[in-house]
Amino acid sequence: MIPSSPMERTATEYRGVGGILRDIAAEYEDDDVLVAASAAQVLLQDPLPLIEAMADAQADVSIASNTDGTLAA
């Protein structure tokens, strides 16, 4: 049996990742942390330290990059 997932799906017509994230984020409190990641991304290390560091920054938006500065996509 597969455990229930915190995955949320939009009930409206597809309108892009930004629109979906905006709608989902509106349902959370200001101090909550929302993590969005690419399903096609291969994780080579535990993402928790990165997520914690991004949350500690207390920024409205944080974007991860590769060690050479290029965008992590």
C-alpha angles and dihedrals in degrees: 000000000000113000118237114272131221086228113133125201127203117243093205132079114287110272105161140287094277092056093047092049090048092053094046093046091053089065094059132076121259092252095050120106120227117195120197121185137170114261089214093058118109112219114217095181140021109289094206097089090051092047091049092049091050091049091048089057088066090211122153089235131015125186122196121225136190119259089261091057097254117133114270104235 
